[in-house]
């Protein structure tokens, strides 16, 4: 079947200032020639700055690059969080030719800074392989394209079918049913909700879905753009609701990585986990067919379950690229349906962005993920991609970690967020 169009068109508001971080990425990882990507063609050497540091995404990129024969490639792989936190200075320093990044607001932010190459000419060749919605998410505020979408993945509540069948659990449709299910799991000796926030970003997904379920997509995006107050009673209701669910969350979350939480789900120590579909990476291949999900249940009937997070990952060319011709050839390779078919086969937690990708080989989980996205009315890109990078990294990461550690101190926290927001969104 054809790949569904996942991203609804919307105006993306651009941040005005980049965030400051102390380190650069170049040299942080392995800058040796990729053992799988030495094409040796006539376009010289193309370098890639990659945040694909986990085992499966790293293997996926290596394998896809191996199929690129027009140039020799060198991949500099950097820890995912380090890459994201240091991207601004990296792009202003000595970046690789091509770098992994995100669609939408985050792409536009660096395009406006003059840190990315206009690839509108590439889109003239590859545009027929993407829906208009994906093109919109690759387009800067100047109307030019700067990004090639590669894969995307929805966020949902994941669980093991065998455990649920054994215990008689059913996917909840409302928050009350969700809470009742969590209580039953707790009584059964199972930690209801796997949870981890050592790296700072996973809790953003919980905030996103609660805010969209309670206040709707438009309010959420407006809040991310700095147009709403964090002391608004509507925002407080999000944190109040979250606090009410905390007793069901896996404890000591600030000392746990998402990988460890995912493994607890795989081991049936926890009952469910709100995360991106990439949680499948933490499951042994033999157990992946046992993984299923439901979209986070309704809280406010006015919005139902019309919105989800489904971030798009892809590639850009840095403005300081030494080999632009080779870089453009490489991103055309990434845009090919055949390349994305390789990626979705190797990585069970992703879906292909190309509308020409072969979805017939999708696992049951991937088919369900594509269906979930196709039915959503609104698609968010994720908190740290829908707002300014400085606000996400310097304000929201520590603020949400503070809340996770002390969920009863809501009002002072929201006042502090609002004060910092006012200084950043000026």
Residue pairs with C-beta under 8 A, 6 or more apart in sequence:
1 359
1 360
2 355
2 359
3 131
3 351
3 352
3 353
3 354
3 355
3 356
3 357
3 359
3 370
4 370
4 371
4 373
4 374
5 131
5 132
5 133
5 134
5 355
5 374
6 133
6 134
6 152
6 310
6 351
6 370
6 373
6 374
6 376
6 379
7 131
7 133
7 134
7 136
7 137
7 310
7 312
7 379
8 133
8 376
8 377
8 378
8 379
9 132
9 133
9 136
10 221
10 378
12 104
12 105
12 108
12 141
13 105
13 225
14 105
14 108
14 109
14 112
14 141
15 105
15 109
15 387
15 388
15 389
15 390
15 391
16 388
17 388
17 390
17 424
18 88
18 109
18 110
18 113
18 389
18 390
19 88
19 388
19 389
19 390
19 393
19 394
20 88
20 89
20 390
21 85
21 86
21 88
21 89
21 393
22 86
22 89
23 82
23 86
23 89
24 86
24 89
24 90
24 93
24 94
25 49
25 76
25 78
25 82
25 83
25 86
25 87
25 90
25 95
26 49
26 76
26 90
26 93
26 94
26 95
26 96
27 76
28 76
28 78
28 79
28 82
28 86
29 50
29 53
29 76
29 77
29 78
29 79
30 75
30 76
30 77
31 47
31 74
31 76
32 74
33 72
33 73
33 74
34 48
34 62
34 65
34 66
34 73
34 74
34 75
35 62
36 62
36 63
36 65
36 66
37 62
37 65
37 66
37 68
37 72
37 73
37 74
37 75
38 72
38 73
39 68
39 69
39 70
39 71
39 72
39 73
40 69
40 71
40 72
41 69
41 70
41 71
41 72
42 70
42 71
43 70
43 71
43 323
43 325
43 326
43 329
44 71
44 72
44 323
44 326
45 71
45 72
45 73
45 74
45 323
45 326
46 71
46 72
46 73
46 74
46 97
46 98
46 323
46 326
46 327
46 329
46 330
47 73
47 74
47 75
47 76
47 96
47 97
47 98
47 322
47 323
48 61
48 65
48 73
48 74
48 75
48 76
48 96
48 97
48 98
48 99
48 100
48 330
49 76
49 78
49 83
49 90
49 95
49 96
49 98
49 99
49 100
49 318
50 58
50 61
50 75
50 76
50 77
50 78
50 83
50 99
50 100
51 77
51 78
51 79
51 80
51 83
51 84
51 100
52 58
52 60
52 61
52 77
52 80
52 100
53 77
53 78
53 79
53 80
53 83
54 80
54 259
54 281
55 281
56 281
56 346
56 347
56 349
57 281
57 347
58 77
59 346
60 342
60 343
60 346
60 347
61 75
61 100
62 75
63 342
63 346
64 333
64 334
64 339
64 342
64 343
65 73
65 75
65 330
67 333
67 338
67 339
67 342
68 329
68 330
68 333
70 326
70 329
70 330
70 333
71 323
71 326
71 329
71 330
73 330
74 96
76 96
81 199
81 200
81 201
83 90
83 100
84 384
84 393
85 393
87 99
87 101
87 110
87 389
88 110
88 389
90 99
91 99
91 110
91 113
91 115
91 116
91 318
91 319
91 320
92 115
94 320
95 318
95 320
95 321
96 318
96 321
97 317
97 318
97 321
97 322
97 323
97 324
97 326
97 327
97 330
98 315
98 316
98 317
98 318
98 321
98 327
98 330
98 331
99 315
99 316
99 317
99 318
100 313
100 314
100 315
101 107
101 110
101 147
101 313
101 314
101 315
101 316
102 311
102 312
102 313
102 314
102 381
102 385
103 134
103 137
103 138
103 147
103 149
103 311
103 312
103 313
103 314
103 381
103 385
104 137
104 312
104 381
104 385
104 386
105 381
105 385
105 386
105 387
106 381
106 384
106 385
106 389
107 116
107 137
107 138
107 140
107 146
107 147
107 316
108 140
108 141
108 146
109 388
109 389
110 116
110 146
110 316
111 140
111 141
111 142
111 144
111 146
112 140
112 141
112 142
114 319
115 318
115 319
116 146
116 147
116 316
116 317
116 318
116 319
117 146
117 316
117 317
117 318
117 319
117 321
117 324
117 327
118 144
118 145
118 146
119 145
119 146
119 147
119 148
119 316
119 317
119 328
119 331
120 144
120 145
121 328
122 145
122 148
122 328
122 331
122 332
122 335
123 135
123 138
123 145
125 332
126 148
126 332
126 335
127 135
129 335
129 336
129 337
129 354
129 355
129 356
130 138
130 149
130 335
130 353
130 354
130 355
131 355
134 149
134 312
134 353
134 355
135 145
137 147
137 149
137 312
137 381
138 145
138 146
138 147
138 148
138 149
138 314
139 145
139 146
140 146
146 316
147 314
147 315
147 316
148 314
148 315
148 316
148 331
148 332
148 334
148 335
149 312
149 313
149 314
149 335
149 353
149 354
150 313
150 314
150 315
150 334
150 335
150 339
150 340
150 343
150 353
151 312
151 313
151 314
151 340
151 343
151 344
151 347
151 350
151 351
151 352
151 353
152 310
152 311
152 312
152 313
152 350
152 351
152 353
152 373
153 276
153 277
153 278
153 310
153 311
153 349
153 350
153 351
153 369
154 276
154 277
154 308
154 309
154 310
154 351
154 369
154 372
154 373
155 205
155 208
155 209
155 274
155 275
155 276
155 277
155 308
155 309
155 310
155 382
156 274
156 277
156 293
156 294
156 295
156 296
156 308
156 369
156 372
157 171
157 272
157 273
157 274
157 293
157 294
157 295
157 296
158 265
158 272
158 273
158 274
158 275
158 277
158 279
158 291
158 292
158 293
159 169
159 265
159 271
159 272
159 273
159 291
159 292
159 293
159 294
160 265
160 266
160 268
160 287
160 290
160 291
160 292
161 290
161 291
161 292
162 290
163 169
163 190
163 268
163 271
164 170
164 271
167 184
167 185
167 188
167 190
169 181
169 184
169 185
169 271
170 181
171 294
172 178
172 180
172 181
172 294
172 297
173 297
173 298
174 297
174 298
174 299
175 213
175 241
175 297
175 298
175 299
177 297
178 296
178 297
179 244
179 245
179 248
181 192
181 271
182 192
182 193
182 245
182 248
182 271
183 192
183 248
185 191
185 192
185 248
185 271
185 272
186 192
186 247
186 248
190 268
190 269
190 270
190 271
191 248
191 250
191 264
191 269
191 270
191 271
192 248
192 249
192 270
192 271
192 272
193 245
193 248
193 249
193 250
193 270
193 271
193 272
193 273
193 274
194 250
194 261
194 262
194 264
194 265
194 270
194 271
194 272
194 273
194 275
195 202
195 206
195 249
195 250
195 253
195 256
195 261
195 273
196 202
196 250
196 253
196 256
196 257
196 258
196 260
196 261
197 203
197 253
197 254
197 256
197 400
197 401
197 404
198 253
198 254
198 255
198 256
198 257
199 257
199 258
200 397
200 398
200 400
200 401
201 383
201 384
201 397
202 258
202 261
202 275
203 253
203 400
203 401
203 403
203 404
204 382
204 383
204 384
204 392
204 396
204 397
204 400
205 274
205 275
205 276
205 309
205 382
205 383
206 242
206 274
207 238
207 242
207 383
207 400
208 220
208 309
208 380
208 382
208 383
209 274
209 296
209 308
209 309
210 238
210 241
210 242
210 299
211 219
211 220
211 223
211 235
211 238
212 220
212 303
212 307
212 308
212 378
212 380
213 296
213 297
213 298
213 299
213 300
213 303
213 305
213 307
214 234
214 237
214 238
214 241
214 299
214 300
214 303
215 234
215 235
215 237
215 238
215 300
215 303
216 300
216 302
216 303
216 307
217 303
217 306
217 307
217 377
217 378
217 380
219 228
219 234
220 307
220 380
220 386
221 380
221 386
222 228
223 230
223 235
224 383
224 386
224 387
225 387
225 425
226 387
226 388
226 391
226 421
226 424
226 425
228 234
228 235
229 235
229 418
230 414
230 415
230 417
230 418
230 421
231 411
231 414
231 415
231 418
235 414
236 410
236 411
236 414
239 403
239 407
239 410
239 413
239 414
240 410
241 299
242 403
242 407
243 407
243 408
243 410
246 407
250 256
250 261
250 264
250 270
253 261
253 404
254 401
254 404
254 405
258 275
258 279
259 282
261 270
261 273
261 275
262 273
262 275
262 279
262 281
262 282
262 283
263 282
264 270
265 272
265 273
265 279
265 282
266 282
266 283
266 284
266 287
273 279
274 296
276 309
276 311
276 349
277 293
277 349
277 350
277 351
277 365
277 366
277 369
278 347
278 349
278 350
279 291
279 349
280 288
280 291
280 348
280 349
280 365
281 347
281 348
281 349
283 290
283 291
283 348
288 348
288 363
288 365
289 363
289 364
289 365
291 365
292 365
292 368
293 365
293 368
293 369
293 372
295 305
295 308
295 372
296 305
296 308
297 305
298 304
298 305
306 376
306 377
306 378
307 376
307 377
307 378
307 379
307 380
308 372
308 373
308 376
308 378
308 379
308 380
309 379
309 380
309 381
309 382
310 373
310 376
310 379
310 380
310 381
311 381
311 382
311 385
312 353
312 381
313 350
314 334
314 353
315 330
315 331
315 334
317 324
317 327
317 328
317 331
321 327
333 339
334 340
335 354
336 354
337 352
337 354
337 356
337 357
337 358
340 352
340 353
340 354
340 357
341 352
341 357
341 358
341 361
343 350
343 352
344 350
344 351
344 352
344 357
344 361
344 362
344 366
345 361
348 363
348 365
348 366
350 366
351 362
351 366
351 369
351 370
351 373
352 359
359 366
359 367
359 370
362 370
373 379
380 386
383 392
383 396
384 392
384 393
384 396
384 397
387 396
388 424
388 425
390 424
391 420
391 421
391 424
391 425
394 420
395 417
395 420
395 421
395 424
396 417
399 413
399 416
399 417
402 409
402 413
403 409
403 410
403 413
